[in-house]
Amino acid sequence: MAYDSIQDDLAFMRSMAEAGQRVPLSAGPYLVFGGIVFGGTSLLCYALFAAGMGGNTLLWMWIASLIVFGAGFPLVHRAAKTQPQSRANDTLGMVWTAIGWVIFACFLAALASQYFYGAADAWALFPSLVLALYGAGWVVTARVSRIMWLNSVAVGGFAMAVLIVPFERHAFLFVIYGLAILLLSALPGWQLMREARRDGSRGHGAHCG
């Protein structure tokens, strides 16, 4: 029974991969937008901290970034929907949406912990959690799409989740985390957008021919 279940899971993943090969991935715009918003917020937090502002100011910056992301998401979603859809894109959309909700829930949990117990340490591992979740997201994306370079992005996410730990109590954490988000979200998302446009042009040319 367990063997049959594993075989079914593998067959499903193969069907996702085949679908991913036929239709360009549509996750790029979401990843670019999220990477710029949250990576940029982290870099801005470092600038504010260096200017002598900290504590609640930085917390409100992150809350503002969530509002900006929530407000801009429908626009990005509308633009992404103009691209060809597929079963693989739907699956990856659910994966990255789930990752986003996990991050949001953990953000609220850390916020509640700080409010009720005054425990700022609740934020200590938050950057590592986010980066590890990005790594997991890229593992699934690479497997479904069979885009091999995405495996390197996944490894980068897991590696940065560990390498960032020594900076947890240093302001420079904001710089490292911000750059990591840009490199693990915005940059690969931008590359996926380029590949989607290129593949779309090829498909259109073949159809016209």
SEDREN-415298 format. One record per residue: x, y, z negated of N, C-alpha, C, O, CB in turn. Coordinates in steps of 0.05 Angstrom, whole numbers, plus 5000, padded with zeros to 4 digits. Atoms other than C-alpha are relative to their C-alpha. Last residue first. Glycine has a CB too. Example, Ala and Ser with C-alpha at 12.3 -4.5 7.8 and 13.67 -1.06 7.14 Angstrom:
2
{{4984 4976 5001} {5273 4979 4857} {4985 5022 4986} {4995 5044 4982} {5009 5009 5029}},
{{5018 4976 5000} {5246 4910 4844} {5018 5024 5000} {5039 5024 4987} {4980 5001 4975}},
This chain:
209
{{4988 5014 4978} {5093 5585 5779} {4983 4976 5009} {4991 4962 5028} {5028 4991 4993}},
{{5004 4985 4975} {5048 5628 5738} {5011 4986 5024} {5001 4988 5046} {5013 5028 4997}},
{{5028 5001 4993} {5044 5574 5684} {4994 5015 5026} {4979 5006 5043} {4983 5012 4977}},
{{5006 5027 4989} {5119 5564 5685} {4971 4998 5008} {4964 4986 5029} {5006 4978 4979}},
{{4987 5002 4974} {5130 5639 5677} {4994 4973 5013} {4988 4971 5037} {5030 5004 4998}},
{{5016 4984 4982} {5080 5643 5620} {5011 4998 5029} {4995 4997 5048} {4999 5029 4991}},
{{5025 5014 4995} {5113 5585 5585} {4982 5015 5019} {4969 5003 5036} {4985 4996 4974}},
{{4995 5023 4983} {5181 5616 5594} {4974 4986 5007} {4970 4978 5029} {5020 4980 4986}},
{{4994 4990 4973} {5157 5683 5568} {5005 4977 5019} {4996 4977 5042} {5024 5018 4999}},
{{5025 4991 4989} {5125 5649 5507} {5004 5010 5029} {4987 5005 5046} {4988 5022 4984}},
{{5014 5024 4992} {5190 5611 5493} {4973 5008 5013} {4964 4995 5032} {4995 4982 4976}},
{{4986 5012 4978} {5229 5677 5493} {4985 4975 5011} {4981 4972 5035} {5028 4991 4992}},
{{5004 4983 4976} {5177 5713 5451} {5014 4987 5025} {5003 4987 5047} {5012 5028 4996}},
{{5028 5003 4992} {5175 5655 5401} {4995 5017 5025} {4981 5008 5043} {4981 5009 4978}},
{{5003 5025 4986} {5251 5652 5400} {4971 4996 5009} {4967 4985 5031} {5008 4977 4981}},
{{4986 4999 4974} {5256 5726 5384} {4996 4974 5015} {4991 4975 5039} {5030 5005 4995}},
{{5016 4982 4982} {5202 5720 5330} {5013 5002 5027} {5000 5001 5048} {4997 5028 4988}},
{{5023 5016 4991} {5239 5660 5300} {4982 5017 5018} {4971 5006 5037} {4984 4990 4975}},
{{4991 5019 4979} {5302 5702 5298} {4978 4983 5010} {4977 4977 5034} {5023 4983 4988}},
{{4995 4984 4976} {5266 5758 5261} {5009 4982 5023} {5001 4985 5046} {5020 5022 4995}},
{{5026 4993 4988} {5239 5708 5211} {5003 5015 5026} {4988 5011 5045} {4984 5016 4980}},
{{5010 5023 4985} {5310 5681 5201} {4972 5005 5012} {4966 4994 5034} {4999 4976 4982}},
{{4983 5007 4977} {5333 5752 5185} {4991 4975 5015} {4989 4976 5039} {5029 4996 4990}},
{{5002 4981 4978} {5274 5775 5143} {5017 4991 5024} {5007 4992 5047} {5008 5027 4991}},
{{5027 4996 4990} {5269 5713 5099} {4999 5018 5024} {4990 5009 5046} {4983 5013 4977}},
{{5014 5025 5001} {5334 5682 5075} {4971 5003 5010} {4957 4983 5014} {5000 4988 4973}},
{{4986 5021 4984} {5381 5738 5094} {4984 4975 5002} {4986 4960 5022} {5027 4994 4988}},
{{4998 4991 4972} {5335 5794 5071} {5012 4979 5017} {5003 4975 5040} {5016 5026 5001}},
{{5027 5000 4988} {5317 5756 5008} {5000 5008 5029} {4987 4997 5046} {4981 5017 4983}},
{{5007 5028 4996} {5391 5743 4993} {4972 4997 5013} {4968 4981 5031} {5001 4984 4974}},
{{4986 5009 4976} {5408 5816 5004} {4993 4971 5006} {4989 4964 5030} {5030 5003 4997}},
{{5011 4986 4977} {5356 5837 4953} {5012 4991 5026} {4998 4986 5046} {5004 5030 4997}},
{{5026 5012 4994} {5378 5783 4904} {4987 5014 5024} {4975 5000 5041} {4981 5004 4975}},
{{4996 5028 4990} {5451 5803 4908} {4973 4988 5008} {4970 4976 5029} {5014 4983 4979}},
{{4987 4999 4973} {5435 5877 4902} {5002 4972 5012} {4995 4968 5035} {5028 5013 4998}},
{{5019 4989 4981} {5385 5869 4845} {5012 5001 5028} {4997 4996 5048} {4992 5028 4992}},
{{5018 5021 4992} {5433 5823 4808} {4980 5010 5021} {4973 4995 5040} {4984 4989 4975}},
{{4993 5007 4972} {5483 5880 4808} {4983 4977 5010} {4983 4971 5034} {5029 4993 5002}},
{{5016 4984 4982} {5446 5905 4746} {5005 4992 5029} {4988 4995 5046} {5005 5030 4996}},
{{4985 4978 4988} {5478 5848 4707} {4982 5015 5020} {4966 5002 5034} {5026 4991 5013}},
{{5001 4979 5019} {5443 5799 4660} {5016 5025 5009} {5024 5042 4993} {5011 4991 4973}},
{{5027 4996 5011} {5424 5748 4712} {4999 5024 4982} {4978 5038 4981} {4991 4975 4986}},
{{5006 4972 4999} {5490 5756 4750} {4973 5007 4987} {4964 5030 4990} {5000 5009 5029}},
{{4981 4984 5016} {5519 5688 4731} {4994 5030 5000} {5005 5045 4983} {5028 4996 5010}},
{{5004 5002 5029} {5454 5656 4757} {5020 5016 4984} {5012 5029 4965} {5002 4971 4992}},
{{5009 4975 5010} {5458 5681 4829} {4999 5000 4969} {4997 5022 4957} {4973 5007 5011}},
{{4978 4980 5000} {5501 5623 4852} {4992 5026 4988} {5009 5041 4978} {5010 5004 5028}},
{{4980 5007 5021} {5448 5572 4832} {5021 5022 4998} {5028 5029 4976} {5013 4973 5007}},
{{5015 5004 5024} {5387 5598 4871} {5019 4994 4976} {5014 5001 4953} {4980 4978 5002}},
{{5002 4974 5012} {5437 5622 4924} {4984 4998 4974} {4989 5014 4955} {4986 5020 5019}},
{{4974 4992 5010} {5455 5550 4939} {4998 5027 4986} {5010 5030 4964} {5021 5002 5023}},
{{4994 5016 5024} {5383 5527 4945} {5027 5009 4988} {5029 5011 4963} {5001 4970 5007}},
{{5019 4994 5021} {5365 5584 4992} {5006 4985 4974} {5006 4997 4953} {4972 4993 5009}},
{{4994 4974 5011} {5428 5576 5033} {4982 5008 4978} {4991 5019 4958} {4999 5021 5022}},
{{4977 5004 5017} {5414 5502 5042} {5008 5026 4987} {5015 5027 4963} {5024 4988 5015}},
{{5010 5014 5023} {5346 5520 5070} {5022 4995 4980} {5019 5000 4956} {4987 4973 5008}},
{{5014 4980 5016} {5377 5571 5117} {4989 4987 4974} {4991 5000 4953} {4976 5013 5016}},
{{4980 4984 5013} {5425 5518 5141} {4988 5022 4983} {4998 5028 4962} {5019 5013 5022}},
{{4989 5015 5022} {5367 5471 5154} {5022 5015 4985} {5024 5013 4961} {5012 4973 5010}},
{{5016 4994 5024} {5335 5526 5195} {5009 4983 4976} {5005 4992 4953} {4971 4995 5006}},
{{4986 4979 5016} {5392 5518 5245} {4984 5008 4975} {4996 5020 4957} {5004 5024 5018}},
{{4979 5010 5018} {5362 5451 5266} {5013 5022 4984} {5021 5017 4961} {5021 4986 5017}},
{{4981 4979 4994} {5296 5474 5294} {5023 4997 4980} {5020 5003 4957} {4987 5029 4998}},
{{4976 5012 4989} {5258 5408 5291} {5020 5022 5010} {5035 5017 5029} {4994 4981 5022}},
{{4994 4988 4974} {5194 5448 5280} {5024 4987 5015} {5027 4991 5039} {5007 5029 4995}},
{{5024 4999 4982} {5163 5405 5226} {5008 5010 5028} {4999 4999 5048} {4979 5018 4988}},
{{5009 5027 4994} {5228 5386 5191} {4977 5000 5021} {4977 4983 5039} {4991 4985 4975}},
{{4981 5013 4982} {5258 5455 5196} {4991 4972 5008} {4995 4964 5031} {5028 4998 4985}},
{{5001 4987 4974} {5195 5487 5168} {5019 4987 5020} {5013 4983 5043} {5006 5030 4997}},
{{5025 5009 4986} {5191 5436 5112} {4999 5012 5028} {4992 4998 5047} {4975 5008 4983}},
{{4996 5029 4995} {5264 5449 5091} {4976 4989 5016} {4979 4975 5036} {5002 4984 4973}},
{{4984 5003 4976} {5254 5524 5101} {5005 4970 5006} {5008 4963 5029} {5026 5015 4998}},
{{5016 4993 4977} {5197 5525 5050} {5015 4996 5027} {5003 4987 5046} {4992 5029 4998}},
{{5019 5021 4995} {5239 5487 5000} {4983 5006 5025} {4977 4988 5041} {4982 4996 4975}},
{{4985 5023 4989} {5296 5536 5007} {4981 4977 5006} {4984 4965 5027} {5021 4991 4980}},
{{4994 4994 4972} {5247 5594 4998} {5015 4977 5013} {5010 4969 5036} {5017 5026 5002}},
{{5025 5004 4985} {5222 5560 4935} {5004 5007 5030} {4993 4994 5047} {4978 5017 4988}},
{{5004 5029 4997} {5294 5555 4910} {4975 4994 5016} {4974 4976 5032} {5000 4986 4973}},
{{4981 5009 4980} {5304 5630 4923} {4998 4970 5005} {5000 4961 5028} {5029 5007 4992}},
{{5009 4990 4974} {5241 5648 4885} {5018 4989 5022} {5008 4980 5043} {5000 5031 5000}},
{{5025 5014 4993} {5258 5604 4825} {4992 5008 5028} {4985 4991 5045} {4978 5006 4980}},
{{4992 5027 4992} {5329 5631 4823} {4976 4984 5009} {4978 4968 5028} {5015 4985 4977}},
{{4987 4999 4974} {5303 5702 4822} {5008 4973 5011} {5005 4967 5034} {5025 5018 4999}},
{{5019 4994 4978} {5254 5685 4766} {5013 5002 5027} {5003 4990 5046} {4985 5026 4994}},
{{4997 5020 4978} {5306 5651 4722} {4981 5006 5023} {4980 4990 5042} {4994 4973 4989}},
{{4972 5008 4994} {5317 5710 4675} {5003 4981 5024} {5020 4986 5041} {5012 4986 4975}},
{{4993 4993 4973} {5248 5741 4679} {5027 4988 5009} {5034 4989 5033} {5001 5030 5004}},
{{5018 5015 4982} {5221 5707 4617} {5007 5005 5029} {5000 4988 5046} {4971 5007 4994}},
{{4986 5024 4990} {5282 5734 4581} {4983 4983 5019} {4994 4966 5034} {5011 4983 4977}},
{{4990 4993 4973} {5244 5800 4576} {5015 4976 5012} {5019 4976 5036} {5018 5024 4998}},
{{4978 5017 4991} {5207 5768 4518} {5008 5007 5028} {4997 4995 5047} {4992 4970 4998}},
{{4978 4982 4996} {5164 5822 4485} {5025 4985 5010} {5048 4993 5004} {5006 5014 4974}},
{{4978 5007 5017} {5119 5766 4462} {5024 5018 5001} {5043 5015 4987} {5009 4972 5005}},
{{5008 5012 5025} {5051 5784 4489} {5023 4995 4980} {5019 4998 4956} {4986 4974 5005}},
{{5021 4983 5013} {5070 5833 4544} {4994 4989 4972} {4992 5004 4953} {4975 5001 5017}},
{{4987 4975 5010} {5136 5799 4564} {4980 5017 4985} {4987 5029 4965} {5011 5016 5024}},
{{4981 5007 5021} {5102 5731 4568} {5013 5025 4988} {5017 5027 4964} {5021 4981 5010}},
{{5016 5005 5024} {5044 5761 4607} {5018 4993 4977} {5013 5002 4954} {4980 4977 5006}},
{{5011 4974 5008} {5092 5791 4659} {4984 4996 4974} {4986 5012 4955} {4982 5012 5021}},
{{4977 4986 5012} {5130 5725 4664} {4991 5027 4989} {5000 5035 4968} {5023 5004 5020}},
{{4993 5015 5025} {5064 5688 4676} {5023 5014 4986} {5022 5017 4961} {5007 4971 5006}},
{{5020 4993 5020} {5042 5741 4727} {5005 4987 4973} {5001 4998 4952} {4972 4992 5009}},
{{4997 4972 5006} {5106 5733 4766} {4981 5009 4978} {4989 5022 4959} {4997 5018 5025}},
{{4978 4999 5019} {5100 5657 4761} {5007 5029 4993} {5015 5034 4970} {5025 4987 5013}},
{{5008 5010 5026} {5031 5662 4792} {5022 5001 4979} {5018 5007 4956} {4990 4971 5003}},
{{5018 4981 5012} {5056 5707 4848} {4991 4991 4972} {4990 5007 4953} {4976 5006 5018}},
{{4984 4978 5009} {5114 5661 4864} {4983 5021 4985} {4991 5031 4965} {5015 5013 5024}},
{{4984 5009 5023} {5068 5601 4866} {5017 5023 4989} {5018 5026 4965} {5018 4976 5009}},
{{5017 5001 5023} {5019 5640 4910} {5015 4990 4975} {5010 4999 4953} {4975 4983 5005}},
{{5006 4973 5009} {5073 5657 4959} {4983 5001 4975} {4988 5017 4958} {4987 5015 5022}},
{{4976 4990 5012} {5097 5585 4963} {4995 5029 4989} {5004 5035 4967} {5024 5000 5019}},
{{4998 5013 5026} {5026 5563 4977} {5024 5010 4984} {5023 5015 4960} {5000 4970 5003}},
{{5020 4987 5017} {5021 5614 5033} {5000 4988 4972} {4999 5003 4952} {4972 4997 5012}},
{{4989 4974 5009} {5087 5589 5061} {4980 5015 4983} {4988 5030 4966} {5008 5016 5024}},
{{4976 5004 5017} {5062 5517 5063} {5010 5026 4989} {5014 5029 4965} {5022 4985 5016}},
{{5009 5009 5026} {4992 5535 5089} {5024 4997 4980} {5022 5003 4957} {4984 4974 5002}},
{{5014 4977 5013} {5022 5575 5146} {4990 4993 4972} {4993 5009 4954} {4977 5009 5017}},
{{4979 4983 5012} {5069 5517 5160} {4988 5025 4987} {4999 5035 4968} {5020 5008 5022}},
{{4988 5014 5023} {5009 5471 5169} {5021 5017 4986} {5022 5020 4962} {5013 4974 5009}},
{{5020 5000 5022} {4971 5520 5213} {5012 4987 4975} {5008 4997 4953} {4975 4985 5009}},
{{5002 4973 5011} {5033 5531 5255} {4981 5002 4977} {4986 5016 4958} {4993 5020 5022}},
{{4976 4996 5015} {5043 5456 5264} {5000 5028 4987} {5008 5031 4964} {5025 4997 5018}},
{{5003 5014 5025} {4970 5446 5283} {5025 5005 4983} {5023 5007 4958} {4996 4970 5005}},
{{4997 5029 4998} {4979 5498 5336} {4996 4988 4973} {4994 5002 4952} {5028 4993 5012}},
{{5002 5014 5025} {4966 5572 5350} {5003 4970 5005} {4998 4960 5027} {4974 5006 4985}},
{{5013 5026 4998} {4989 5613 5409} {5001 4985 4973} {5022 4985 4960} {5014 4983 5022}},
{{4983 5021 4990} {5007 5684 5387} {4985 4974 5002} {4966 4969 4988} {5025 4997 4983}},
{{5000 4998 4971} {4954 5738 5380} {5018 4980 5013} {5017 4975 5037} {5009 5028 5009}},
{{5021 5017 4988} {4942 5713 5310} {4998 5003 5030} {4985 4987 5043} {4973 5008 4987}},
{{4990 5028 4996} {5010 5741 5289} {4979 4983 5013} {4986 4964 5028} {5008 4988 4973}},
{{4981 5000 4978} {4986 5813 5301} {5010 4971 5006} {5013 4964 5029} {5024 5017 4993}},
{{5014 4994 4975} {4924 5804 5259} {5019 4998 5024} {5011 4988 5045} {4986 5027 4998}},
{{5015 5024 4993} {4964 5770 5204} {4985 5004 5026} {4984 4986 5043} {4980 4993 4978}},
{{4981 5020 4989} {5014 5827 5203} {4985 4975 5009} {4991 4964 5030} {5021 4993 4978}},
{{4990 4990 4974} {4957 5877 5196} {5020 4981 5013} {5019 4976 5037} {5013 5028 4995}},
{{5021 5003 4979} {4923 5835 5142} {5009 5010 5028} {5002 4998 5048} {4975 5014 4992}},
{{5003 5028 4990} {4989 5829 5104} {4979 4997 5021} {4983 4984 5041} {4994 4982 4976}},
{{4990 5004 4973} {5002 5904 5100} {4996 4973 5012} {4997 4969 5036} {5029 5006 5000}},
{{5013 4982 4981} {4958 5919 5041} {5009 4996 5028} {4993 4998 5047} {5005 5029 4991}},
{{5028 5007 4997} {4979 5857 5002} {4985 5018 5020} {4968 5008 5034} {4986 5001 4973}},
{{5001 5026 4985} {5052 5870 5015} {4971 4992 5005} {4964 4984 5027} {5015 4978 4985}},
{{4992 4994 4972} {5046 5943 4994} {4998 4975 5017} {4987 4976 5040} {5029 5011 5001}},
{{5023 4985 4988} {5008 5923 4931} {5006 5006 5029} {4988 5003 5046} {4995 5026 4985}},
{{5022 5019 4996} {5060 5870 4914} {4976 5014 5014} {4963 5002 5031} {4992 4987 4973}},
{{4992 5017 4977} {5116 5921 4925} {4978 4979 5006} {4973 4973 5030} {5027 4986 4996}},
{{5006 4984 4976} {5080 5970 4878} {5007 4983 5025} {4993 4985 5045} {5016 5026 5000}},
{{5029 5001 4997} {5081 5916 4824} {4992 5015 5025} {4974 5007 5040} {4986 5013 4975}},
{{5008 5027 4990} {5155 5907 4836} {4970 4998 5003} {4961 4985 5022} {5010 4979 4981}},
{{4990 5003 4973} {5168 5982 4830} {4992 4973 5012} {4983 4972 5035} {5030 5004 5002}},
{{5021 4988 4983} {5124 5984 4768} {5009 5000 5030} {4991 4999 5047} {4995 5029 4992}},
{{5023 5018 4999} {5172 5935 4735} {4978 5011 5018} {4966 4996 5034} {4989 4996 4972}},
{{4994 5022 4982} {5231 5978 4754} {4977 4980 5003} {4972 4970 5024} {5026 4985 4991}},
{{4998 4989 4973} {5201 6040 4723} {5005 4978 5020} {4993 4977 5041} {5022 5021 5002}},
{{5026 5000 4987} {5180 6000 4662} {5000 5011 5028} {4984 5003 5045} {4981 5016 4983}},
{{5024 5009 5015} {5251 5984 4643} {4975 5000 5016} {4973 4987 5036} {4997 5017 4976}},
{{5001 5029 5004} {5301 6024 4683} {4974 4993 4986} {4955 5008 4986} {5024 4991 4984}},
{{5028 5008 5004} {5318 6094 4708} {5000 4969 4997} {5014 4955 5012} {4982 5009 5022}},
{{5008 4996 5028} {5389 6121 4699} {4972 4992 4994} {4963 4995 4971} {5004 5027 4992}},
{{5006 4972 5004} {5407 6134 4772} {4990 5004 4971} {4982 5027 4964} {4979 5009 5019}},
{{4975 4985 4999} {5442 6066 4776} {4996 5030 4994} {5013 5044 4985} {5014 4997 5027}},
{{4985 5007 5024} {5377 6034 4755} {5026 5015 4998} {5033 5025 4976} {5005 4969 4998}},
{{5014 4986 5022} {5339 6071 4809} {5015 4995 4974} {5018 5013 4957} {4971 4991 4999}},
{{4995 4971 4997} {5390 6049 4862} {4987 5016 4977} {5000 5034 4967} {4990 5010 5027}},
{{4972 4996 5008} {5387 5977 4837} {5007 5030 5001} {5020 5040 4984} {5019 4984 5018}},
{{4999 5003 5029} {5311 5978 4840} {5029 5005 4990} {5033 5017 4969} {4990 4973 4991}},
{{5009 4974 5010} {5315 6004 4912} {5001 5000 4969} {5008 5020 4957} {4972 5006 5009}},
{{4978 4981 4995} {5357 5943 4931} {4992 5027 4989} {5010 5041 4978} {5006 5002 5029}},
{{4979 5008 5018} {5304 5897 4899} {5024 5019 5003} {5036 5028 4983} {5010 4972 5005}},
{{5007 4992 5028} {5248 5934 4933} {5022 4994 4981} {5028 5010 4963} {4974 4986 4991}},
{{4996 4971 5002} {5282 5927 5001} {4994 5010 4972} {5007 5028 4962} {4983 5014 5020}},
{{4971 4995 5000} {5287 5852 4992} {5006 5029 4997} {5025 5037 4982} {5013 4989 5026}},
{{4989 5009 5025} {5214 5849 4972} {5030 5003 4998} {5041 5010 4977} {4992 4972 4994}},
{{5014 4988 5023} {5185 5892 5028} {5014 4992 4974} {5021 5010 4958} {4971 4991 4999}},
{{4994 4972 5001} {5236 5874 5082} {4988 5013 4975} {5001 5029 4962} {4990 5014 5026}},
{{4971 4996 5006} {5234 5800 5068} {5007 5029 4997} {5022 5036 4979} {5016 4987 5022}},
{{4995 5006 5028} {5158 5799 5064} {5029 5004 4992} {5034 5015 4971} {4992 4971 4994}},
{{5014 4980 5017} {5150 5834 5131} {5006 4996 4970} {5013 5014 4956} {4970 4999 5005}},
{{4987 4974 4997} {5203 5792 5166} {4988 5021 4982} {5002 5036 4968} {4999 5010 5029}},
{{4974 5002 5014} {5175 5728 5137} {5016 5026 5003} {5029 5034 4983} {5016 4977 5011}},
{{5005 5000 5028} {5104 5745 5158} {5026 5001 4984} {5028 5015 4964} {4983 4975 4992}},
{{5008 4974 5009} {5125 5765 5228} {4995 5002 4970} {5002 5022 4957} {4975 5009 5014}},
{{4980 4979 5000} {5165 5701 5238} {4991 5027 4989} {5004 5038 4972} {5010 5004 5027}},
{{4994 4991 5028} {5113 5650 5217} {5018 5024 4999} {5020 5037 4979} {5012 4977 4984}},
{{5012 4973 5004} {5084 5642 5288} {5006 5011 4972} {4994 5032 4965} {4970 4999 5004}},
{{5008 4995 5028} {5127 5583 5310} {4990 5029 4997} {5001 5047 5009} {5023 4994 4981}},
{{4982 4985 5016} {5128 5573 5386} {4989 5004 4972} {4965 5007 4968} {5006 5027 5013}},
{{5010 4972 5005} {5083 5518 5412} {5020 5015 4983} {5028 5004 4963} {4972 4999 4988}},
{{5015 4990 4977} {5105 5452 5444} {4992 5029 4997} {4989 5043 5018} {4975 4983 5003}},
{{4983 4998 4976} {5162 5434 5397} {4985 5012 5023} {4997 5025 5040} {5011 4973 5008}},
{{4982 4977 5003} {5120 5449 5335} {5018 5004 5024} {5026 5027 5029} {5017 4996 4975}},
{{5016 4976 4995} {5067 5401 5360} {5017 5025 4998} {5013 5044 5013} {4976 5002 4980}},
{{5006 4999 4971} {5118 5346 5365} {4984 5025 5007} {4988 5037 5028} {4986 4974 5008}},
{{4975 4992 4986} {5144 5363 5295} {4995 5002 5030} {5005 5020 5043} {5022 4979 4994}},
{{4995 4971 5005} {5074 5362 5266} {5024 5010 5016} {5024 5031 5027} {5003 5006 4970}},
{{5020 4986 4983} {5060 5294 5298} {5003 5030 4997} {4999 5045 5016} {4972 4991 4993}},
{{4991 5002 4973} {5126 5269 5268} {4980 5014 5019} {4988 5028 5038} {5003 4970 5009}},
{{4978 4981 4996} {5106 5295 5200} {5010 4999 5028} {5017 5020 5040} {5022 4994 4980}},
{{5012 4973 5000} {5039 5258 5205} {5022 5021 5004} {5018 5040 5020} {4986 5006 4973}},
{{5014 4996 4975} {5074 5194 5225} {4988 5028 5002} {4988 5040 5023} {4978 4978 5004}},
{{4980 4996 4980} {5121 5201 5166} {4988 5004 5028} {4997 5021 5043} {5019 4976 5001}},
{{4989 4974 5004} {5063 5210 5118} {5021 5007 5022} {5022 5029 5032} {5013 5002 4972}},
{{5020 4980 4991} {5027 5150 5147} {5011 5028 4998} {5007 5045 5015} {4974 4997 4984}},
{{5000 5001 4971} {5090 5108 5140} {4980 5020 5011} {4985 5033 5032} {4993 4972 5010}},
{{4975 4986 4991} {5097 5130 5068} {5000 5001 5030} {5008 5021 5042} {5025 4985 4989}},
{{5004 4972 5005} {5024 5111 5054} {5024 5016 5010} {5021 5037 5022} {4995 5005 4970}},
{{5018 4989 4979} {5033 5044 5088} {4996 5030 4996} {4995 5044 5016} {4973 4985 4998}},
{{4985 4999 4975} {5094 5030 5044} {4983 5011 5022} {4992 5028 5038} {5010 4972 5008}},
{{4982 4977 5001} {5055 5049 4981} {5015 5003 5026} {5020 5025 5036} {5020 4997 4976}},
{{5017 4976 5000} {5000 5000 5000} {5017 5025 5000} {5013 5044 5016} {4981 5000 4976}},
